[in-house]
Amino acid sequence: MQNDKNPFMPFVEDFEAEAESFLRKYCKEVLDSPQATPIRDIAQKQMNLDIVDTESLSPDDSIQGAIAFSAGIIEVYDWSSEEYIGYKVSQPTVFLDADIINPGRANNTLAHECYHWYKHRAYFRYQNTHSLGAEFAFRCLTAGQHGHNEQWSDIEKMEWQARTIAPKILMPRCTVRMLLSERLGVSRDGGFQMPALKAVVEEIAEIYNVSRQSAAIRVSELGYPEAVELYNSETVVIDRHHRRTSTAAKFHQQPIDEVTAFQLYMSNDLLKSTLDTGAFCYAEGYFVLRDEKYVLPGEDELFLTEYARLHLSECTLDFSYKLVCSRTNIRDAQYMFRADTEYKKLPSYDSNTQNMDEYNKALAKALEDANSEFQAQLKRNRLVNETTSQRMCKYMDAAHWNTSIFQNKTHLAPMDYTRVYQNHKFKVPSYTAMAVGLELTLHETEDALRLSGLGYDNSDPTDCAYMYILSAFRGCSINECNTVLEKLNVKLLGTKSKSKK
């Protein structure tokens, strides 16, 4: 940024007069008698600023506020993934850190951001118009010097101005002095008691809706330096639980393609555990509860019911997308956000309320269906100590398969049908093709594979792909499952499919 070329860099000589000028413009009545400055009304109704106070701005309380002077992307901290993600705004917006639970501290932060809008937006407009910089937003740090430093950059000077003037906007000099005069006397020659000073500080904090620490500093500035000692060790209480709430920076309830979902399935334990219950199936870009109320069978694939389309949060898993900066050094600039910062849109699956509720529904459904599933499996699995092929024979007999159906359902060769009944030991892909055709659950398939010392390897992408289709695409045809496998770049199932690869 070329700091020496912007004619709108404001010079402020008298901070008290500057605060009073601000108030005369937006709320001159607060200069007449002791009362709170309606800073939220000023921000929303007179400055037309949106206020976002539901987001964490940092993981360590280092950022308490931010302001976007125009549309753009502000970074917020997502505690579910423990990373910064982009929050897109369409108009000038003020951000207050969600961990600010003290109303006085929130008001001070809001006054700080309002002053930025009042005094500094012309600077940024000029920067962008004359291609001197792409900065469009401030991030306001918790800590910082209050003394003037000639070596500061323009940005640091503007931050110092806002930090110093904000308390003066909330506690105008003239009305605070009225209270001090009434409570402690016009002159200090007669002395005063510290309890009386403490009482007036607390009264000021209550009247002006500021923190006691801020009130003590203000009283100290106006001639009572002892006041600052009353609260100089006061600590700010942070609502740690509040941080765990979900962020509005994510785009929720988004459809997802099979490949992207598989990538998350491979990396996200909660998603894998949820899908492996077999309670969800893939239909039209969503993973929906396997229930006729929500999903309908088609020739090759499944479809959402009209009810499901209107009640996605009731019956589907919640996949979201987040904006993540493509550069790792985005926060190197201490105060600023840039309009030319590039973000990429990434999918995510979080343990939010909806997904945990759906997971619990899946477990409940599994328990509910356990007895009927057990009875069904008993009929198909009478013998013990059998091989995988013998188990598959029982499944095929129960489904009344013949050679033609076997070929159609599995894409395996006609001779393989005979070889199953000859107790031939196949490899895992062939048994998986049979499981797809028989619409076996992942649990049934794994149970059958174990009979011959076979199984799926959770660390192997191909095996995970087979588990994925058995879990989320059970009930879909071998053609549909192979379409998914082809998208995942995994060998297709069935000998008839080899020519496709």
C-alpha atoms as one frame of an Amber mdcrd trajectory, in Angstrom:
protein
   0.000   0.000   0.000   1.390   3.415  -0.968   0.547   5.321   2.177   1.941
   8.689   1.056  -0.410   9.092  -1.920  -3.846   8.988  -0.266  -5.197  12.500
   0.477  -7.944  11.052   2.705  -5.646   9.935   5.500  -7.387  11.721   8.415
  -5.391  13.821  10.843  -7.031  14.120  14.261  -5.542  16.573  16.733  -8.185
  16.763  19.477  -9.734  13.356  20.214 -12.284  14.748  22.674 -13.535  17.254
  20.105 -13.566  14.519  17.474 -15.836  12.314  19.619 -18.176  15.255  20.216
 -18.273  15.978  16.475 -19.276  12.372  15.846 -22.069  12.642  18.421 -23.362
  15.946  17.084 -23.782  14.268  13.705 -25.508  11.096  14.904 -26.980  11.660
  18.369 -26.477  15.169  19.734 -28.883  14.668  22.663 -26.313  12.522  24.509
 -24.207  15.654  24.915 -26.906  17.292  27.064 -27.207  14.865  29.982 -25.620
  11.636  31.236 -27.063   8.775  29.183 -25.931   5.828  27.093 -24.982   6.420
  23.470 -27.342   4.280  21.314 -24.421   2.945  19.318 -26.270  -0.056  17.855
 -29.047   2.170  16.524 -26.448   4.527  15.077 -24.731   1.615  13.302 -27.881
   0.006  11.936 -30.298   2.867  11.345 -28.065   5.804  10.490 -24.978   4.163
   9.015 -26.954   1.261   7.463 -24.382  -1.261   8.636 -25.172  -4.934   9.099
 -24.010  -6.327  12.454 -22.763  -9.913  12.770 -22.143 -10.981  16.369 -22.469
 -14.765  16.051 -18.980 -15.587  14.770 -15.636 -16.186  16.474 -13.001 -13.974
  14.916  -9.946 -15.753  16.319  -9.073 -18.786  18.463  -7.155 -16.746  21.055
  -9.288 -13.610  21.585  -6.742 -11.523  19.676  -9.414 -10.030  17.399 -12.508
  -8.453  18.916 -14.042  -6.725  15.907 -13.857  -6.127  12.185 -15.527  -3.937
   9.577 -16.014  -4.499   5.854 -16.383  -1.197   4.012 -17.836  -2.975   0.974
 -18.829  -6.436  -0.247 -16.128  -9.056   0.216 -14.944 -11.975   2.330 -14.042
 -11.587   6.003 -12.279 -14.433   7.787 -13.894 -15.982  10.863 -12.727 -18.894
  12.997 -14.568 -22.191  12.684 -14.204 -24.213  15.873 -15.629 -27.400  14.333
 -12.668 -27.661  11.946 -10.292 -25.417  13.935  -9.413 -23.187  10.994 -10.152
 -19.784   9.506 -12.819 -19.785   6.803 -14.365 -17.058   4.685 -17.607 -15.285
   5.567 -19.054 -13.568   2.497 -20.778 -10.201   2.970 -22.740  -8.330   0.323
 -22.684  -4.860   1.896 -20.846  -2.856   4.594 -20.843  -5.016   7.721 -19.538
  -4.861  11.279 -18.358  -8.025  13.024 -18.293  -8.355  16.818 -16.538 -11.409
  18.226 -19.049 -13.945  19.528 -17.034 -14.384  22.713 -17.794 -10.833  23.844
 -20.469 -11.430  26.458 -19.999  -8.191  28.391 -22.412  -5.610  26.882 -20.016
  -2.799  27.722 -17.153  -4.424  25.880 -19.444  -5.111  22.916 -20.542  -1.465
  22.832 -16.949  -0.273  22.883 -16.055  -2.578  19.996 -19.092  -1.414  18.041
 -18.225   2.258  18.660 -14.703   1.485  17.444 -16.042   0.029  14.171 -18.548
   2.858  13.738 -15.748   5.389  13.985 -13.870   3.527  11.259 -16.962   3.894
   9.058 -17.430   7.565   9.980 -13.834   8.662   9.422 -11.956   6.112   7.342
 -14.204   4.772   4.577 -13.192   7.595   2.202  -9.572   6.475   2.564 -10.419
   2.958   1.387 -12.668   4.192  -1.400  -9.797   6.298  -2.734  -7.339   3.404
  -2.424  -9.549   1.110  -4.497 -10.551   3.758  -7.044  -6.939   4.752  -7.718
  -5.543   1.183  -7.589  -3.347   1.954  -4.608  -4.484  -1.143  -2.719  -7.095
  -3.897  -2.545  -7.783  -3.585   1.191 -11.489  -3.381   1.944 -11.787  -4.268
   5.634 -10.178  -3.799   9.062  -9.599  -6.482  11.641  -9.321  -4.837  15.068
  -6.930  -6.401  17.538  -7.599  -6.686  21.253  -4.190  -5.411  22.322  -2.470
  -2.280  21.094  -0.689   0.886  22.057  -2.601   4.047  22.829   0.285   6.466
  22.413   1.004   8.116  19.072   3.920   6.810  17.038   5.204   8.812  14.043
   6.547   5.645  12.412   3.159   3.984  12.187   1.623   3.200   8.832  -1.662
   4.813   7.804  -3.507   1.675   8.840  -1.950   1.641  12.299  -2.756   5.328
  12.777  -6.392   4.790  11.841  -6.649   1.837  14.210  -5.125   3.949  16.997
  -7.660   6.716  16.315 -10.637   4.342  16.495  -9.352   2.604  19.619  -8.773
   5.886  21.446 -11.930   7.713  20.375 -14.470   4.886  20.849 -14.692   5.240
  24.680 -15.043   9.004  24.285 -18.035   8.465  21.977 -19.663   6.225  24.579
 -18.768   8.504  27.522 -18.804  12.135  26.337 -16.465  14.398  28.268 -19.094
  17.009  29.121 -21.678  14.678  30.674 -19.141  12.530  32.527 -17.766  15.688
  34.085 -21.313  16.597  35.164 -21.509  13.345  37.123 -18.035  13.700  38.606
 -18.856  17.218  39.758 -22.122  16.145  41.326 -20.691  13.096  43.079 -17.172
  14.184  44.029 -17.307  17.995  43.999 -16.015  20.648  41.635 -12.591  20.838
  43.277 -10.403  18.069  44.614  -8.828  20.288  47.269 -11.029  18.895  49.957
 -10.054  15.345  49.082 -12.305  12.389  48.532 -12.597   8.800  49.683 -11.743
   5.870  47.385 -15.113   4.183  48.119 -16.808   7.278  46.713 -14.621   7.167
  43.618 -15.391   3.483  43.150 -19.106   4.163  43.506 -19.064   6.845  40.830
 -17.063   4.623  38.458 -19.667   1.885  38.844 -22.469   4.406  38.331 -20.831
   5.635  35.119 -20.419   2.061  33.885 -24.137   1.448  34.460 -25.430   4.718
  33.000 -23.282   4.623  29.853 -23.496   0.830  29.418 -19.743   0.316  29.379
 -17.427  -1.968  31.319 -16.196  -0.878  34.749 -12.636  -1.010  33.478 -13.461
   1.331  30.607 -15.322   3.669  32.977 -12.341   3.739  35.339  -9.972   4.653
  32.490 -12.320   7.430  31.382 -12.571   8.869  34.905  -8.795   8.703  35.137
  -8.469  10.700  31.892 -10.782  13.377  33.281  -8.717  14.180  36.366  -8.881
  11.203  38.757  -5.843   8.979  37.974  -6.492   6.879  41.077  -9.578   5.408
  39.380  -7.614   3.268  36.967  -6.085   1.370  39.893  -9.518   0.161  40.941
  -9.937  -2.191  37.975  -6.518  -2.541  36.379  -6.417  -6.241  37.315  -9.953
  -7.008  36.173 -10.024  -9.943  33.764 -12.400 -10.457  30.869 -14.551 -13.557
  31.181 -14.858 -15.478  27.924 -17.828 -17.717  27.188 -15.905 -20.772  26.019
 -19.075 -22.791  25.386 -20.387 -20.165  22.981 -17.453 -20.821  20.703 -18.703
 -24.287  19.856 -21.831 -23.074  18.089 -22.024 -23.588  14.338 -20.850 -20.895
  11.972 -23.041 -19.131   9.437 -20.014 -18.870   7.163 -20.779 -22.334   5.797
 -23.325 -23.113   3.101 -25.352 -25.937   4.641 -27.583 -28.701   3.275 -25.728
 -28.788  -0.034 -25.996 -31.628  -2.573 -22.764 -33.546  -3.056 -21.462 -35.766
  -5.824 -20.429 -39.378  -5.247 -16.695 -38.759  -5.683 -16.517 -35.820  -3.277
 -18.587 -37.748  -0.748 -16.235 -40.716  -1.050 -13.231 -38.493  -0.373 -14.910
 -37.323   2.830 -15.906 -40.922   3.619 -12.222 -41.846   3.485 -11.126 -39.021
   5.792 -14.060 -38.387   8.121 -14.659 -41.016  10.817 -18.126 -39.731  11.699
 -19.321 -39.892   8.088 -17.855 -43.371   7.617 -19.474 -44.633  10.816 -22.799
 -43.108   9.789 -22.832 -44.526   6.266 -21.543 -47.925   7.375 -24.700 -48.406
   9.435 -26.449 -48.897   6.105 -29.283 -46.633   7.243 -28.592 -44.029   4.540
 -28.646 -44.335   0.776 -27.545 -41.961  -1.971 -30.319 -40.332  -3.975 -30.151
 -37.245  -6.177 -27.099 -35.768  -4.504 -28.162 -36.457  -0.900 -27.618 -39.206
   1.631 -31.142 -39.917   2.814 -32.572 -42.231   5.455 -33.439 -45.559   3.860
 -37.204 -45.322   4.358 -40.067 -45.372   1.838 -41.230 -42.075   3.311 -38.078
 -40.443   1.961 -36.754 -42.542  -0.936 -38.238 -44.359  -3.940 -36.645 -47.113
  -6.049 -35.991 -46.518  -9.754 -34.802 -48.883 -12.446 -31.115 -48.373 -11.648
 -30.980 -45.703  -8.946 -32.957 -44.218  -6.075 -35.020 -41.018  -5.952 -36.197
 -38.644  -3.237 -39.878 -38.486  -2.434 -41.612 -35.134  -2.684 -41.832 -35.069
   1.111 -38.076 -35.582   1.405 -37.372 -32.722  -0.996 -39.372 -30.400   1.261
 -37.886 -31.750   4.524 -34.192 -32.288   3.786 -33.063 -31.443   7.319 -35.341
 -34.174   8.682 -34.011 -37.047   6.617 -30.632 -36.230   5.032 -27.061 -35.774
   6.173 -25.874 -32.178   6.189 -22.936 -31.562   3.888 -21.663 -28.003   3.853
 -19.199 -25.964   1.820 -16.684 -23.522   3.234 -14.477 -20.837   1.711 -10.820
 -21.477   2.521  -8.019 -19.113   1.576  -5.678 -20.593  -1.024  -2.713 -18.799
   0.558  -1.298 -19.762   3.933   0.067 -16.279   4.729  -3.311 -14.511   4.632
  -2.982 -13.262   8.197   0.502 -11.822   7.703  -1.128  -8.411   7.214  -1.926
  -7.593  10.819  -4.985  -5.420  10.357  -6.314  -5.823   6.827  -8.464  -8.004
   4.570  -7.870  -7.735   0.830 -10.491  -7.923  -1.899  -8.089  -9.786  -4.216
  -7.536 -12.696  -1.825  -8.445 -15.966  -3.537 -10.632 -18.527  -1.788 -11.551
 -22.032  -2.832 -14.840 -23.739  -2.050 -14.317 -26.969  -0.098 -16.859 -29.537
   1.114 -17.076 -30.511   4.779 -19.028 -32.800   7.053 -19.270 -31.705  10.682
 -20.609 -33.137  13.913 -23.326 -30.502  14.070 -26.744 -31.029  15.621 -28.394
 -32.281  12.439 -25.696 -34.824  11.627 -25.555 -36.136  15.177 -29.351 -36.433
  15.202 -29.250 -38.349  11.914 -26.506 -40.609  13.264 -28.635 -41.353  16.319
 -31.603 -42.079  14.042 -29.419 -44.522  12.122 -28.434 -46.323  15.318 -32.037
 -46.399  16.519 -33.195 -47.755  13.169 -30.489 -50.415  13.290 -31.715 -51.530
  16.710 -35.326 -51.449  15.556 -34.536 -53.577  12.525 -32.126 -55.864  14.355
 -34.645 -58.591  15.171 -36.184 -58.803  11.705 -32.732 -58.713  10.109 -31.568
 -61.430  12.453 -34.542 -63.641  11.600 -33.986 -63.081   7.890 -30.338 -63.977
   8.180 -31.159 -67.105  10.194 -33.240 -68.408   7.318 -30.403 -67.805   4.870
 -27.571 -68.989   7.108 -28.617 -72.281   8.657 -25.228 -73.946   8.606 -22.099
 -73.002  10.494 -18.489 -73.462   9.403 -19.470 -72.784   5.796 -17.382 -70.997
   3.163 -18.108 -67.652   1.567 -19.303 -69.365  -1.628 -21.622 -71.631   0.352
 -23.035 -68.578   2.103 -23.560 -66.865  -1.252 -25.344 -69.990  -2.555 -27.853
 -69.692   0.269 -28.414 -66.018  -0.485 -28.911 -66.809  -4.199 -31.312 -69.673
  -3.427 -33.333 -67.417  -1.136 -33.515 -64.832  -3.954 -34.472 -67.558  -6.491
 -31.603 -66.765  -8.812 -30.734 -68.674 -11.965 -27.825 -68.256 -14.361 -29.496
 -65.426 -16.298 -30.387 -63.456 -13.182 -26.887 -64.045 -11.792 -25.296 -62.569
 -14.923 -27.662 -59.589 -14.989 -27.311 -58.777 -11.304 -23.524 -59.246 -10.967
 -21.985 -58.819 -14.446 -20.036 -62.007 -13.722 -19.592 -64.769 -16.302 -22.123
 -67.649 -16.637 -19.480 -70.137 -15.565 -19.063 -68.224 -12.288 -22.627 -69.136
 -11.370 -21.698 -72.820 -11.562 -18.404 -72.257  -9.769 -20.207 -70.691  -6.783
 -22.142 -73.928  -6.320 -18.895 -75.869  -6.733 -17.560 -74.005  -3.683 -14.898
 -72.170  -5.655 -13.054 -69.498  -3.710 -13.351 -66.153  -5.500 -11.516 -62.920
  -4.838 -13.107 -60.018  -2.937 -14.280 -58.058  -6.050 -16.297 -61.036  -7.333
 -17.957 -61.586  -3.964 -18.633 -57.835  -3.796 -20.391 -58.021  -7.180 -22.590
 -60.809  -5.815 -23.322 -58.764  -2.685 -24.380 -55.786  -4.809 -26.712 -57.948
  -6.875 -28.171 -59.590  -3.772 -28.557 -56.196  -2.059 -26.643 -57.435   0.989
 -25.737 -55.028   3.755 -22.104 -54.202   4.404 -22.347 -56.190   7.622 -23.725
 -59.269   5.822 -21.024 -59.043   3.172 -18.204 -58.695   5.685 -19.635 -61.580
   7.684 -19.686 -63.755   4.572 -16.145 -62.793   3.529 -14.767 -63.724   6.947
 -15.893 -67.333   6.399 -13.059 -67.740   3.870 -10.549 -65.513   5.629 -11.296
 -62.531   3.414 -12.280 -58.977   4.231 -12.046 -55.298   3.381  -8.999 -53.236
   4.306  -9.996 -49.820   5.697  -6.668 -48.375   4.545  -7.097 -49.514   0.951
  -8.947 -47.028  -1.334 -10.406 -49.791  -3.514 -11.746 -51.732  -0.560 -13.141
 -48.521   0.928 -14.876 -47.815  -2.382 -16.543 -51.245  -2.213 -17.637 -50.587
   1.381 -18.935 -47.184   0.283 -21.223 -48.594  -2.432 -22.441 -51.409  -0.186
 -23.359 -48.835   2.459 -24.716 -45.866   0.535 -25.773 -47.450  -2.760 -27.382
 -50.666  -1.517 -30.487 -51.261  -3.603 -28.950 -49.693  -6.706 -28.154 -51.887
  -9.697 -24.693 -53.173 -10.586 -24.742 -50.656 -13.460 -25.316 -47.725 -11.102
 -22.677 -48.988  -8.644 -20.162 -49.382 -11.458 -20.917 -45.846 -12.598 -19.922
 -44.652  -9.127 -16.803 -46.836  -9.087 -15.781 -45.492 -12.478 -16.029 -41.936
 -11.116 -13.822 -43.042  -8.212 -11.316 -44.530 -10.674 -11.765 -47.967  -9.126
 -11.890 -51.266 -11.058 -15.480 -52.069 -12.016 -17.287 -55.092 -10.658 -18.008
 -58.141 -12.796 -16.107 -59.676 -15.707 -18.542 -58.098 -18.212 -17.392 -54.675
 -17.057 -13.685 -55.132 -17.837 -14.090 -53.855 -21.358 -15.221 -50.488 -19.945
 -11.919 -49.861 -18.198
